[in-house]
Amino acid sequence: TQSRSSAASDVYKRQVSTSVMQPVFSVPKQYFPQFSEHIWARAVHTAQAAQVFARKTHSCDSFTAHLLGLMSCIGEILTFRVTVDHYTRQAQLQPNAIAFAQILEQLSQRASKEIISNWDLGEQFTTAEKDIFQRRKLTAMSPLGKALYFASLCGKLAVLTKNDIITETQALEMLRGEGLGETVRTAMWEAVNKEPDEN
């Protein structure tokens, strides 16, 4: 049927985009070796959640939402790479976790914004990027912007839960507190807690 063909095509495109993006998230492991793994996990969770949000709300294209979810963490990886290169060239400097965190907080969003803008991915991506980086109210966000907003939160909470920093109950309560409906919230949370080949 047409719906099955569309679903199969969606799965294929998602697998291709994930395979293409994953090497981008690989960074040298001499400093904070688990960083890239955690960021990649968050990017995948965000992409999974964004795709489910799009499907459940029928508000935007699910593949576009998935791709934007994958790209949402790319600024952190780029900023981390540049910072690691700086420490590598300055042998007298010792890496500091607090300094890394501050640099990422200050520069990552700007880096993501520049990448999305320079890649010329289209008006939908640009609008969604502005929704997030300009911290627009949910009521003023585009459908794709809303997908990324909720999916990003879901991805972060999934990583925190899997590392036993917060409980699943706390994570779901935070999602509910953001106004995410039960049906969509449950589906998104189930998606981020599945193995990649189950989605």
Stockholm file with secondary structure:
# STOCKHOLM 1.0

chainA/1-199         TQSRSSAASDVYKRQVSTSVMQPVFSVPKQYFPQFSEHIWARAVHTAQAAQVFARKTHSCDSFTAHLLGLMSCIGEILTFRVTVDHYTRQAQLQPNAIAFAQILEQLSQRASKEIISNWDLGEQFTTAEKDIFQRRKLTAMSPLGKALYFASLCGKLAVLTKNDIITETQALEMLRGEGLGETVRTAMWEAVNKEPDEN
#=GR chainA/1-199 SS CHHHHHHHHHHHHHHHHHHHHGGGGCCCSSSSTTHHHHHHHHHHHHHHHHHHHHHHHCSSCHHHHHHHHHHTTHHHHHHHHHHHHHHHHCTTCCCCHHHHHHHHHHHHHHHHHHHHHHTTCCHHHHHHHHHHHTTCCGGGSCHHHHHHHHHHHHHHHHHHHHTTSSCHHHHHHHHHHTTCCHHHHHHHHHHHTSCGGGC
#=GC SS_cons         CHHHHHHHHHHHHHHHHHHHHGGGGCCCSSSSTTHHHHHHHHHHHHHHHHHHHHHHHCSSCHHHHHHHHHHTTHHHHHHHHHHHHHHHHCTTCCCCHHHHHHHHHHHHHHHHHHHHHHTTCCHHHHHHHHHHHTTCCGGGSCHHHHHHHHHHHHHHHHHHHHTTSSCHHHHHHHHHHTTCCHHHHHHHHHHHTSCGGGC
//
